[in-house]
Amino acid sequence: QVQLVESGGGFVQPGESLRLTCITSGFDVRGAALSWHRQAPGKERGIVSRVSNIADAPWYADFVNGRFTISRDNDLNTAYLQMNSLKPEDTAMYYCNAQRKKDWTTVFDYWGQGTQVTVSS
């Protein structure tokens, strides 16, 4: 059974930090790109950061602006998103995604249930 379980969200004040964790199971994470996405109320879900299966050249959305760091540990089947200098506009549900493509075909595309991040003073 495929599972992606996010944790680490919470309620923080502006400028504080959170570390999100995504524990995966039921598939070979070593062949998957892992990414974090977020969705605020009334807005579409959008990508925050992505790391390839070989963890080279992580990609970040422009709004991250050096505040977040994505990482992965294939031995632990886990992805992380370290978020520093959080802003109120970072408030959203954060989702973990695992995707594998081969020859431009999607082999699998799995999502977690999300973890809520709220940034407010």
Secondary structure by P-SEA (a helix, b strand, c coil): cbbbbbccbbbbcccbbbbbbbbbcccccccbbbbccccccccccccccccccccccccccccccccbbbbbbccccbbbbbbcccccccccbbbbbbbbbccccccccccccbbbbbbcc
